[in-house]
C-alpha cells in the first residue's frame, strides 16, 4: 500500500510559497496578476476531462499568490518570509496529520503491511491525433501524478490507450510529457 507525501494542491501552494520568499509586496502582486492571466488562458484553452488540470493548478497558484499579498499587507511585511506567515506552519501541520491518518488507514486496511511513501510530481501529457497530413490536429491534454516522466507516459497510455479510452486505440499518440509541479529543478 502507498501513501502520497504531498497532494497536488499542497505541491502547488508550497511552490508558490518558496517562490515568494524574499519578494517585496509589489513583486508578489505582479506574480498574482500574472497567475490570474495564466488562469484566464487556461479557461480559454481546451477543457480537460479530469479534476487535475491546467485550470485547477493555475487557480491554486493564483489563490496562494493573492493570499500571500494579503498577508504581507495585513502584517506590513516589507519582504515575504514564510516563517512569519501563520498559515504556512498550520498547513504543514495539517499535511503531517493527513499523512499520519493515511498511513494508519492504509496499515489497518492491509493488516500492518509496510507502507510506501510516494513523492510524486505532476506531469502534463499531451497527445495528438496520429495523422500524416501535417495539419494542426486537436490536442488532448491530461495531468497525472507519477514518479517520473516515463511512468507518467506509461500510466497515461495504460489508462487512455484502451479501445474505449480517450486515445481511441492508436488514433492518438503521446507527443510530449513535461513536469509542471513542482517546477523542474525545484525540490520538495
PASEBA-1860 file (N, C-alpha, C; in nm, 3 decimals):
! residues 188
1> XXXXXXXX> 0.085/-0.118/0.000/0.000/0.000/0.000/0.089/0.123/0.000 ~ 0.040/0.228/-0.064/0.119/0.350/-0.073/0.037/0.470/-0.028 ~ 0.109/0.574/0.013/0.050/0.699/0.061/0.127/0.812/-0.005 ~ 0.057/0.917/-0.046/0.122/1.032/-0.106/0.176/1.126/0.002 ~ 0.303/1.160/-0.010/0.363/1.254/0.083/0.305/1.394/0.063 ~ 0.284/1.432/-0.062/0.225/1.562/-0.097/0.113/1.540/-0.198 ~ 0.000/1.607/-0.178/-0.108/1.606/-0.275/-0.086/1.721/-0.373 ~ -0.150/1.716/-0.490/-0.127/1.822/-0.590/-0.146/1.965/-0.538
9> XXXXXXXX> -0.251/1.991/-0.464/-0.273/2.127/-0.412/-0.161/2.168/-0.318 ~ -0.113/2.073/-0.239/-0.003/2.103/-0.146/0.125/2.136/-0.223 ~ 0.150/2.063/-0.330/0.269/2.090/-0.412/0.259/2.230/-0.473 ~ 0.143/2.265/-0.525/0.123/2.397/-0.587/0.143/2.509/-0.485 ~ 0.082/2.497/-0.369/0.095/2.602/-0.267/0.238/2.613/-0.217 ~ 0.302/2.500/-0.195/0.440/2.502/-0.146/0.533/2.566/-0.249 ~ 0.510/2.539/-0.376/0.591/2.601/-0.481/0.578/2.752/-0.482 ~ 0.456/2.802/-0.467/0.433/2.947/-0.465/0.499/3.007/-0.341
17> XXXXXXXX> 0.484/2.943/-0.227/0.544/2.993/-0.103/0.695/3.005/-0.118 ~ 0.757/2.905/-0.177/0.903/2.910/-0.196/0.944/3.019/-0.293 ~ 0.866/3.039/-0.400/0.898/3.145/-0.496/0.878/3.284/-0.435 ~ 0.783/3.296/-0.343/0.753/3.425/-0.282/0.856/3.467/-0.178 ~ 0.927/3.371/-0.120/1.023/3.403/-0.015/1.123/3.508/-0.065 ~ 1.134/3.618/0.010/1.230/3.723/-0.023/1.176/3.830/-0.118 ~ 1.053/3.814/-0.167/0.996/3.914/-0.258/0.930/4.027/-0.180 ~ 0.930/4.146/-0.238/0.857/4.259/-0.180/0.713/4.254/-0.229
25> XXXXXXXX> 0.627/4.334/-0.166/0.483/4.329/-0.196/0.454/4.353/-0.343 ~ 0.519/4.449/-0.405/0.494/4.478/-0.547/0.525/4.359/-0.635 ~ 0.631/4.286/-0.603/0.666/4.167/-0.680/0.561/4.057/-0.662 ~ 0.512/4.042/-0.540/0.409/3.941/-0.512/0.280/3.978/-0.586 ~ 0.245/4.106/-0.585/0.124/4.150/-0.656/0.137/4.127/-0.807 ~ 0.257/4.148/-0.860/0.280/4.122/-1.002/0.262/3.974/-1.031 ~ 0.316/3.889/-0.946/0.301/3.744/-0.965/0.154/3.704/-0.953 ~ 0.080/3.767/-0.864/-0.063/3.737/-0.851/-0.136/3.775/-0.980
33> XXXXXXXX> -0.102/3.891/-1.037/-0.164/3.932/-1.162/-0.129/3.837/-1.276 ~ -0.002/3.797/-1.284/0.040/3.702/-1.388/-0.029/3.567/-1.372 ~ -0.047/3.525/-1.247/-0.115/3.396/-1.226/-0.263/3.405/-1.263 ~ -0.323/3.522/-1.244/-0.462/3.542/-1.289/-0.469/3.534/-1.441 ~ -0.373/3.594/-1.510/-0.369/3.585/-1.656/-0.352/3.441/-1.702 ~ -0.267/3.365/-1.631/-0.248/3.223/-1.665/-0.379/3.147/-1.646 ~ -0.450/3.177/-1.538/-0.578/3.111/-1.514/-0.677/3.143/-1.624 ~ -0.681/3.269/-1.669/-0.772/3.307/-1.776/-0.738/3.236/-1.907
41> XXXXXXXX> -0.609/3.222/-1.937/-0.568/3.148/-2.057/-0.609/3.001/-2.047 ~ -0.596/2.945/-1.926/-0.635/2.805/-1.906/-0.786/2.788/-1.925 ~ -0.864/2.887/-1.885/-1.010/2.880/-1.904/-1.046/2.880/-2.053 ~ -0.968/2.954/-2.132/-0.994/2.965/-2.275/-0.944/2.843/-2.352 ~ -0.850/2.769/-2.295/-0.793/2.654/-2.363/-0.888/2.536/-2.364 ~ -0.846/2.426/-2.423/-0.932/2.308/-2.428/-0.958/2.253/-2.287 ~ -1.079/2.214/-2.262/-1.116/2.159/-2.132/-1.053/2.022/-2.114 ~ -1.007/1.996/-1.994/-0.952/1.865/-1.962/-1.059/1.784/-1.890
49> XXXXXXXX> -1.048/1.653/-1.902/-1.155/1.567/-1.851/-1.141/1.533/-1.703 ~ -1.025/1.554/-1.645/-1.002/1.513/-1.507/-1.001/1.632/-1.411 ~ -1.009/1.604/-1.282/-1.004/1.708/-1.181/-0.870/1.781/-1.180 ~ -0.762/1.708/-1.204/-0.630/1.769/-1.206/-0.607/1.823/-1.346 ~ -0.606/1.955/-1.360/-0.596/2.017/-1.492/-0.513/2.144/-1.484 ~ -0.481/2.198/-1.600/-0.408/2.325/-1.608/-0.487/2.434/-1.535 ~ -0.618/2.437/-1.553/-0.701/2.538/-1.489/-0.696/2.525/-1.336 ~ -0.711/2.406/-1.285/-0.710/2.386/-1.140/-0.575/2.425/-1.081
57> XXXXXXXX> -0.467/2.386/-1.147/-0.333/2.423/-1.099/-0.317/2.575/-1.098 ~ -0.360/2.640/-1.206/-0.350/2.786/-1.214/-0.433/2.852/-1.104 ~ -0.549/2.797/-1.074/-0.633/2.853/-0.967/-0.566/2.839/-0.831 ~ -0.511/2.721/-0.803/-0.441/2.701/-0.675/-0.329/2.802/-0.658 ~ -0.252/2.822/-0.764/-0.138/2.913/-0.756/-0.184/3.059/-0.743 ~ -0.287/3.099/-0.818/-0.338/3.236/-0.808/-0.387/3.266/-0.667 ~ -0.465/3.174/-0.613/-0.519/3.195/-0.478/-0.405/3.210/-0.377 ~ -0.300/3.132/-0.393/-0.188/3.140/-0.299/-0.112/3.272/-0.314
65> XXXXXXXX> -0.089/3.318/-0.438/-0.023/3.448/-0.457/-0.107/3.559/-0.395 ~ -0.237/3.555/-0.416/-0.325/3.658/-0.360/-0.326/3.652/-0.208 ~ -0.325/3.532/-0.153/-0.321/3.517/-0.007/-0.193/3.575/0.051 ~ -0.081/3.547/-0.014/0.047/3.599/0.035/0.049/3.751/0.028 ~ -0.004/3.810/-0.079/-0.011/3.956/-0.089/-0.096/4.013/0.025 ~ -0.207/3.945/0.055/-0.293/3.989/0.165/-0.220/3.982/0.299 ~ -0.150/3.872/0.323/-0.076/3.855/0.449/0.031/3.963/0.462 ~ 0.102/3.990/0.353/0.207/4.093/0.358/0.149/4.230/0.389
73> XXXXXXXX> 0.034/4.260/0.330/-0.031/4.388/0.355/-0.080/4.395/0.498 ~ -0.147/4.291/0.542/-0.205/4.286/0.676/-0.098/4.294/0.785 ~ 0.012/4.222/0.766/0.118/4.218/0.867/0.228/4.321/0.840 ~ 0.211/4.400/0.736/0.307/4.503/0.697/0.448/4.446/0.684 ~ 0.458/4.334/0.611/0.587/4.270/0.586/0.655/4.343/0.472 ~ 0.776/4.394/0.493/0.847/4.456/0.380/0.892/4.352/0.277 ~ 0.923/4.233/0.326/0.967/4.121/0.242/0.896/3.997/0.293 ~ 0.851/3.911/0.202/0.779/3.790/0.244/0.876/3.689/0.304
81> XXXXXXXX> 0.844/3.649/0.427/0.919/3.547/0.498/0.820/3.437/0.537 ~ 0.831/3.320/0.474/0.735/3.213/0.504/0.724/3.180/0.653 ~ 0.833/3.191/0.727/0.830/3.163/0.870/0.745/3.259/0.950 ~ 0.714/3.376/0.894/0.630/3.474/0.962/0.485/3.467/0.916 ~ 0.457/3.374/0.826/0.322/3.355/0.774/0.256/3.243/0.854 ~ 0.157/3.276/0.937/0.097/3.174/1.024/0.036/3.056/0.949 ~ -0.017/3.080/0.829/-0.082/2.972/0.757/0.017/2.867/0.707 ~ 0.140/2.907/0.679/0.240/2.813/0.630/0.265/2.703/0.733
89> XXXXXXXX> 0.282/2.740/0.858/0.303/2.642/0.964/0.182/2.554/0.987 ~ 0.063/2.616/0.984/-0.061/2.538/1.004/-0.080/2.437/0.891 ~ -0.050/2.478/0.769/-0.067/2.386/0.656/0.027/2.267/0.667 ~ 0.149/2.292/0.710/0.243/2.181/0.725/0.197/2.086/0.835 ~ 0.145/2.139/0.944/0.088/2.054/1.050/-0.029/1.973/0.996 ~ -0.116/2.036/0.918/-0.230/1.966/0.860/-0.185/1.857/0.764 ~ -0.082/1.886/0.684/-0.030/1.786/0.590/0.026/1.667/0.666 ~ 0.101/1.694/0.773/0.158/1.584/0.852/0.047/1.500/0.917
97> XXXXXXXX> -0.059/1.565/0.964/-0.172/1.492/1.021/-0.241/1.407/0.914 ~ -0.258/1.463/0.794/-0.319/1.387/0.684/-0.234/1.265/0.650 ~ -0.104/1.283/0.641/-0.015/1.171/0.610/-0.025/1.065/0.719 ~ -0.024/1.106/0.846/-0.035/1.009/0.956/-0.167/0.933/0.950 ~ -0.276/1.003/0.920/-0.406/0.936/0.908/-0.409/0.842/0.788 ~ -0.352/0.885/0.675/-0.347/0.800/0.556/-0.265/0.674/0.582 ~ -0.152/0.689/0.653/-0.068/0.574/0.685/-0.143/0.478/0.777 ~ -0.207/0.533/0.881/-0.281/0.448/0.975/-0.394/0.374/0.904
105> XXXXXXXX> -0.466/0.443/0.817/-0.577/0.380/0.744/-0.524/0.271/0.650 ~ -0.414/0.300/0.583/-0.356/0.201/0.492/-0.306/0.079/0.567 ~ -0.243/0.100/0.682/-0.195/-0.013/0.763/-0.312/-0.097/0.813 ~ -0.420/-0.031/0.853/-0.537/-0.102/0.902/-0.601/-0.186/0.790 ~ -0.610/-0.128/0.669/-0.670/-0.200/0.557/-0.586/-0.318/0.513 ~ -0.457/-0.309/0.532/-0.367/-0.413/0.481/-0.296/-0.488/0.593 ~ -0.357/-0.492/0.709/-0.308/-0.574/0.818/-0.166/-0.542/0.863 ~ -0.128/-0.416/0.866/0.003/-0.377/0.915/0.115/-0.395/0.815
113> XXXXXXXX> 0.082/-0.420/0.689/0.185/-0.434/0.585/0.260/-0.301/0.571 ~ 0.386/-0.309/0.530/0.465/-0.185/0.516/0.399/-0.088/0.416 ~ 0.410/0.040/0.448/0.351/0.145/0.367/0.462/0.215/0.290 ~ 0.439/0.235/0.161/0.535/0.306/0.078/0.493/0.453/0.069 ~ 0.587/0.544/0.102/0.560/0.687/0.095/0.598/0.735/-0.045 ~ 0.500/0.781/-0.123/0.524/0.824/-0.260/0.546/0.974/-0.267 ~ 0.653/1.013/-0.331/0.682/1.155/-0.354/0.670/1.178/-0.504 ~ 0.549/1.194/-0.550/0.521/1.210/-0.692/0.526/1.356/-0.734
121> XXXXXXXX> 0.535/1.373/-0.864/0.528/1.504/-0.926/0.408/1.505/-1.019 ~ 0.373/1.624/-1.067/0.260/1.637/-1.159/0.317/1.658/-1.299 ~ 0.267/1.579/-1.393/0.313/1.586/-1.532/0.196/1.620/-1.624 ~ 0.226/1.700/-1.726/0.130/1.731/-1.832/0.161/1.639/-1.949 ~ 0.063/1.561/-1.991/0.080/1.468/-2.103/-0.007/1.520/-2.218 ~ 0.056/1.545/-2.331/-0.014/1.596/-2.448/-0.017/1.485/-2.553 ~ -0.134/1.458/-2.607/-0.149/1.360/-2.714/-0.209/1.429/-2.836 ~ -0.163/1.388/-2.954/-0.214/1.443/-3.080/-0.260/1.329/-3.168
129> XXXXXXXX> -0.352/1.362/-3.255/-0.403/1.263/-3.349/-0.287/1.213/-3.435 ~ -0.279/1.083/-3.450/-0.171/1.021/-3.528/-0.209/1.026/-3.675 ~ -0.180/1.140/-3.740/-0.212/1.154/-3.882/-0.089/1.197/-3.958 ~ -0.088/1.172/-4.084/0.027/1.208/-4.167/0.002/1.333/-4.249 ~ -0.111/1.397/-4.230/-0.147/1.512/-4.313/-0.064/1.636/-4.280 ~ -0.008/1.644/-4.162/0.072/1.759/-4.123/-0.012/1.878/-4.078 ~ -0.145/1.865/-4.083/-0.232/1.972/-4.038/-0.231/1.979/-3.886 ~ -0.264/2.095/-3.835/-0.274/2.111/-3.690/-0.397/2.034/-3.641
137> XXXXXXXX> -0.373/1.929/-3.570/-0.482/1.846/-3.518/-0.513/1.885/-3.374 ~ -0.633/1.858/-3.327/-0.666/1.888/-3.188/-0.577/1.806/-3.094 ~ -0.541/1.870/-2.983/-0.458/1.802/-2.884/-0.544/1.763/-2.764 ~ -0.508/1.652/-2.702/-0.570/1.609/-2.577/-0.466/1.627/-2.468 ~ -0.504/1.695/-2.361/-0.411/1.722/-2.252/-0.468/1.663/-2.124 ~ -0.384/1.589/-2.051/-0.420/1.539/-1.919/-0.303/1.567/-1.825 ~ -0.332/1.577/-1.698/-0.230/1.593/-1.595/-0.239/1.472/-1.504 ~ -0.123/1.418/-1.467/-0.119/1.298/-1.382/-0.008/1.309/-1.278
145> XXXXXXXX> -0.029/1.242/-1.167/0.077/1.228/-1.067/0.156/1.103/-1.100 ~ 0.288/1.114/-1.097/0.376/1.000/-1.122/0.513/1.031/-1.064 ~ 0.596/0.928/-1.057/0.730/0.947/-1.001/0.832/0.988/-1.106 ~ 0.800/0.973/-1.235/0.895/1.008/-1.340/0.820/1.038/-1.470 ~ 0.892/1.098/-1.565/0.834/1.126/-1.697/0.786/0.998/-1.763 ~ 0.871/0.895/-1.761/0.836/0.771/-1.828/0.716/0.704/-1.762 ~ 0.709/0.709/-1.629/0.594/0.650/-1.561/0.467/0.727/-1.595 ~ 0.475/0.859/-1.605/0.357/0.939/-1.641/0.307/0.900/-1.779
153> XXXXXXXX> 0.398/0.887/-1.876/0.359/0.849/-2.012/0.299/0.709/-2.013 ~ 0.362/0.618/-1.941/0.313/0.480/-1.935/0.173/0.474/-1.873 ~ 0.155/0.545/-1.763/0.024/0.545/-1.696/-0.083/0.607/-1.786 ~ -0.047/0.717/-1.854/-0.144/0.781/-1.943/-0.186/0.684/-2.053 ~ -0.087/0.615/-2.112/-0.120/0.521/-2.220/-0.201/0.403/-2.166 ~ -0.166/0.355/-2.046/-0.239/0.242/-1.987/-0.384/0.280/-1.960 ~ -0.405/0.401/-1.909/-0.540/0.445/-1.874/-0.621/0.483/-1.998 ~ -0.560/0.556/-2.092/-0.635/0.614/-2.203/-0.615/0.544/-2.336
161> XXXXXXXX> -0.523/0.449/-2.345/-0.495/0.383/-2.471/-0.581/0.260/-2.498 ~ -0.673/0.230/-2.410/-0.765/0.118/-2.431/-0.856/0.146/-2.550 ~ -0.917/0.043/-2.606/-1.007/0.065/-2.722/-1.116/0.168/-2.696 ~ -1.169/0.171/-2.574/-1.274/0.267/-2.542/-1.219/0.393/-2.475 ~ -1.085/0.405/-2.469/-1.022/0.515/-2.398/-1.015/0.644/-2.479 ~ -0.967/0.746/-2.412/-0.955/0.879/-2.469/-0.869/0.881/-2.596 ~ -0.765/0.799/-2.600/-0.674/0.798/-2.715/-0.725/0.710/-2.829 ~ -0.835/0.643/-2.809/-0.905/0.565/-2.911/-0.815/0.471/-2.990
169> XXXXXXXX> -0.746/0.386/-2.919/-0.670/0.273/-2.976/-0.585/0.312/-3.097 ~ -0.489/0.398/-3.074/-0.395/0.431/-3.180/-0.429/0.553/-3.261 ~ -0.550/0.609/-3.245/-0.585/0.730/-3.319/-0.504/0.849/-3.269 ~ -0.459/0.843/-3.144/-0.377/0.948/-3.086/-0.245/0.888/-3.041 ~ -0.144/0.972/-3.038/-0.014/0.932/-2.984/0.031/1.040/-2.886 ~ 0.105/0.999/-2.784/0.157/1.095/-2.687/0.270/1.172/-2.754 ~ 0.256/1.304/-2.759/0.357/1.387/-2.826/0.452/1.456/-2.728 ~ 0.409/1.477/-2.603/0.500/1.537/-2.506/0.455/1.506/-2.364
177> XXXXXXXX> 0.554/1.499/-2.277/0.531/1.481/-2.134/0.626/1.578/-2.064 ~ 0.572/1.664/-1.978/0.659/1.757/-1.907/0.615/1.771/-1.762 ~ 0.713/1.789/-1.675/0.684/1.809/-1.533/0.636/1.952/-1.514 ~ 0.523/1.968/-1.444/0.471/2.101/-1.419/0.470/2.139/-1.271 ~ 0.460/2.042/-1.182/0.465/2.068/-1.037/0.546/1.959/-0.968 ~ 0.635/1.993/-0.878/0.691/2.127/-0.871/0.765/2.156/-1.000 ~ 0.799/2.282/-1.020/0.869/2.315/-1.143/1.001/2.239/-1.147 ~ 1.044/2.197/-1.265/1.170/2.121/-1.276/1.283/2.194/-1.204
185> XXXX> 1.359/2.117/-1.127/1.470/2.174/-1.051/1.431/2.215/-0.911 ~ 1.302/2.229/-0.884/1.255/2.266/-0.751/1.245/2.141/-0.666 ~ 1.298/2.148/-0.547/1.294/2.032/-0.457/1.180/2.045/-0.359 ~ 1.124/1.934/-0.322/1.021/1.935/-0.216/1.083/1.881/-0.091
END
